[in-house]
């Protein structure tokens, strides 16, 4: 009975975390992504594009959704109501971060899926590699912002670092970590970007766990043995 009660409290806390974060932190960034998607056809044109031309709006503009959705994941702790919940004994901060990362990536995939379908309907040569490459590019940029946020805890710096990296790609080919490879017909760098995304996300969670009260409690417990 006690275990069931503990589980129900944990589920309630997960729902509270998701609800508060969706309303106060996620929604504004989601609306910015919608605006970005609506502006892209106006700025680039997405009708009757060949494979390489179709990569242009995906890599140059749609990839920015990753920065908007993933970079602010650690920001809600500045809100006292969320900080109180995440500091509770029933659920660890790591679980909270994983929940946010999961629905942020799912939202990113959904938005890019809708945009890709719209390009396909508009008679552009929208292929599966282009679709997957767009998701990976967005994830990589967002994971850079996420990792920066886990280290510096400064939202301005967290946005600035991925944007600087994005800008550097206009200056030339950055090898396996070049963001705009699909515009040149190359898809192999996307494998490296995907691996880099996973690495940055894991390191981000680890960095936040190291700085959390749960980690400090474990260390203190070991020292007091």
KAKA-V582545 format. One record per residue. N is the residue number from 1. PSI is psi in whole degrees, -180 to 180 (NA if undefined). OMEGA is omega in whole degrees, 0 to 359 (NA if undefined). BURIAL is # if it has 9 or more other C-alpha atoms within 8 Angstrom, else .. Layout:
# KAKA-V582545
n & psi & omega & burial
N & PSI & OMEGA & BURIAL
N & PSI & OMEGA & BURIAL
This chain:
# KAKA-V582545
n & psi & omega & burial
1 & -41 & 180 & .
2 & -38 & 179 & .
3 & -39 & 178 & .
4 & -40 & 179 & .
5 & -40 & 178 & .
6 & -42 & 181 & #
7 & -41 & 180 & .
8 & -37 & 177 & .
9 & -39 & 180 & #
10 & -43 & 179 & #
11 & -40 & 178 & .
12 & -42 & 180 & .
13 & -41 & 178 & #
14 & -43 & 179 & #
15 & -42 & 179 & .
16 & -43 & 180 & #
17 & -49 & 181 & #
18 & -44 & 183 & #
19 & -48 & 181 & .
20 & -42 & 181 & #
21 & -41 & 179 & #
22 & -40 & 183 & #
23 & -45 & 189 & .
24 & -28 & 186 & .
25 & -43 & 186 & #
26 & -42 & 187 & #
27 & -47 & 180 & #
28 & -39 & 180 & .
29 & -34 & 176 & #
30 & -43 & 179 & #
31 & -35 & 175 & .
32 & -38 & 177 & #
33 & -41 & 178 & #
34 & -44 & 178 & #
35 & -41 & 179 & .
36 & -44 & 179 & #
37 & -36 & 180 & #
38 & -32 & 180 & .
39 & -29 & 185 & .
40 & -48 & 179 & #
41 & -29 & 180 & #
42 & -42 & 184 & .
43 & -34 & 186 & .
44 & -37 & 189 & .
45 & 128 & 187 & .
46 & 15 & 182 & #
47 & 138 & 173 & .
48 & 44 & 180 & .
49 & 144 & 173 & #
50 & -180 & 188 & .
51 & -47 & 182 & #
52 & -38 & 179 & #
53 & -33 & 179 & .
54 & -25 & 180 & #
55 & -22 & 185 & #
56 & -58 & 179 & #
57 & -32 & 182 & #
58 & -46 & 184 & #
59 & -34 & 185 & #
60 & -36 & 186 & #
61 & -50 & 184 & #
62 & -28 & 179 & #
63 & -23 & 181 & #
64 & -16 & 177 & #
65 & -29 & 178 & #
66 & -41 & 178 & #
67 & -43 & 183 & #
68 & -35 & 185 & #
69 & -35 & 186 & #
70 & -34 & 184 & #
71 & -42 & 184 & #
72 & 15 & 184 & #
73 & -36 & 181 & #
74 & -1 & 184 & #
75 & -34 & 186 & .
76 & -23 & 180 & #
77 & -14 & 175 & .
78 & -17 & 176 & .
79 & 123 & 185 & .
80 & -34 & 181 & .
81 & -37 & 178 & .
82 & -40 & 181 & #
83 & -36 & 179 & #
84 & -39 & 180 & .
85 & -47 & 184 & #
86 & -20 & 179 & #
87 & -1 & 182 & #
88 & 158 & 182 & .
89 & -13 & 185 & .
90 & -19 & 183 & .
91 & 137 & 183 & #
92 & 157 & 178 & #
93 & -34 & 181 & #
94 & -42 & 178 & #
95 & -41 & 179 & .
96 & -47 & 181 & #
97 & -40 & 179 & #
98 & -38 & 177 & .
99 & -47 & 181 & #
100 & -44 & 180 & #
101 & -42 & 182 & #
102 & -51 & 184 & .
103 & -22 & 175 & .
104 & -43 & 179 & #
105 & -39 & 177 & #
106 & -39 & 177 & .
107 & -43 & 178 & .
108 & -47 & 180 & #
109 & -41 & 180 & #
110 & -46 & 181 & .
111 & -44 & 180 & #
112 & -34 & 177 & #
113 & -45 & 180 & #
114 & -45 & 180 & .
115 & -41 & 179 & #
116 & -41 & 178 & #
117 & -41 & 178 & .
118 & -39 & 177 & .
119 & -40 & 179 & #
120 & -44 & 179 & #
121 & -28 & 180 & .
122 & 17 & 175 & #
123 & 24 & 174 & #
124 & 154 & 181 & #
125 & 73 & 183 & #
126 & 109 & 184 & #
127 & 168 & 179 & .
128 & -44 & 177 & .
129 & -38 & 177 & .
130 & -43 & 180 & #
131 & -50 & 180 & #
132 & -38 & 179 & .
133 & -38 & 178 & #
134 & -42 & 179 & #
135 & -46 & 182 & #
136 & -42 & 180 & #
137 & -44 & 179 & #
138 & -43 & 179 & #
139 & -41 & 182 & #
140 & -48 & 178 & #
141 & -43 & 180 & #
142 & -37 & 181 & #
143 & -30 & 175 & #
144 & -45 & 177 & #
145 & -40 & 179 & #
146 & -46 & 180 & #
147 & -41 & 178 & #
148 & -42 & 180 & #
149 & -34 & 181 & #
150 & -24 & 181 & #
151 & -50 & 188 & .
152 & -22 & 180 & .
153 & 37 & 179 & .
154 & 115 & 188 & .
155 & -34 & 180 & #
156 & -46 & 178 & .
157 & -38 & 181 & #
158 & -36 & 176 & #
159 & -36 & 186 & #
160 & -42 & 184 & #
161 & -52 & 178 & #
162 & -32 & 179 & #
163 & -39 & 176 & .
164 & -44 & 178 & .
165 & -42 & 177 & .
166 & -45 & 181 & #
167 & -36 & 180 & .
168 & -28 & 181 & .
169 & -19 & 176 & #
170 & -15 & 181 & .
171 & -11 & 180 & .
172 & 174 & 182 & .
173 & 126 & 179 & .
174 & 29 & 176 & .
175 & -135 & 182 & .
176 & -13 & 180 & #
177 & 26 & 176 & #
178 & 127 & 185 & #
179 & -30 & 190 & #
180 & 32 & 185 & #
181 & -32 & 184 & #
182 & -26 & 177 & #
183 & -21 & 177 & #
184 & 8 & 179 & .
185 & 12 & 180 & .
186 & 132 & 181 & .
187 & -15 & 182 & #
188 & -40 & 179 & .
189 & -23 & 181 & #
190 & -27 & 176 & #
191 & -43 & 178 & .
192 & -39 & 179 & #
193 & -37 & 178 & #
194 & -45 & 178 & #
195 & -41 & 178 & .
196 & -38 & 178 & #
197 & -49 & 180 & #
198 & -42 & 180 & #
199 & -48 & 181 & .
200 & -39 & 179 & #
201 & -45 & 179 & #
202 & -45 & 179 & .
203 & -35 & 179 & #
204 & -47 & 180 & #
205 & -40 & 179 & #
206 & -43 & 180 & .
207 & -40 & 178 & #
208 & -35 & 178 & #
209 & -40 & 179 & #
210 & -38 & 183 & .
211 & -1 & 184 & .
212 & 165 & 178 & #
213 & -30 & 180 & .
214 & -43 & 179 & .
215 & -43 & 180 & #
216 & -37 & 179 & #
217 & -40 & 179 & .
218 & -44 & 180 & .
219 & -46 & 180 & .
220 & -38 & 180 & .
221 & -39 & 179 & .
222 & -39 & 182 & .
223 & -24 & 182 & .
224 & 3 & 177 & .
225 & NA & NA & .
